[in-house]
Amino acid sequence: MSLIPPAGGPVGVRAWGSLACFTMPEFGVERVSYPTMTPTAAVGFLDAIYWKPEFRWRVVAIDTLKPVRHLQLRRNEITSRQTFEHATEWANGTDEGLDTADVRIRTQRATLALSDVAYVIWAHAEVLPGVDESHAKFRDQLRRRVERGQCFERPYLGCREFVADFGPPLDDDTAIEWTQDLGPMIHSVYAGGPDANISGVASPIFFDAKVRDGRLVVPPLPEGRR
């Protein structure tokens, strides 16, 4: 179908790349991608282009522009990972952090990724409480940065090595003919859960993801979790 912006005047950003992986959380070791971009990945994509502490991006819809194609990858990865505690100690100067070059133990892991992808992300700029600014200011600033190709860091599609390009939606962009119920999909990570007093602990929020005519509609967060 032709790309019709969702109601409410969200800003649209076109994202595309040769590889993507939006990992399903139920697969702990072997990565298996959702068949389309997730809201959390879309927020990270927009933050890489334009981020300010006065607002946050609320994704309302994601359009899939190309047929879903899977690609099997196998890579050697390190067995150690950076943790919040190690990062805190490194920031305080009491730890040297994680140097991947010094990690000698490697393991081979499979990834079921997506190949040759393109999306249009539709999102609102939600101004945080106590900020005396209009959401239109941040929305228009994102639009200008997208038109100029400006970003704070190179956006990526799920994994940092899967870098992406971005730009305004094209006049001839159309969503693919695809309708499917995807089941539970991560919506966002809520930092106000029962363990919020523990550093680095947050609670994931899921929603029942459904693609209709190539569009994934993202519902708003429940009251009290915004």
Disulfide bonds with the S-S distance in Angstrom:
none
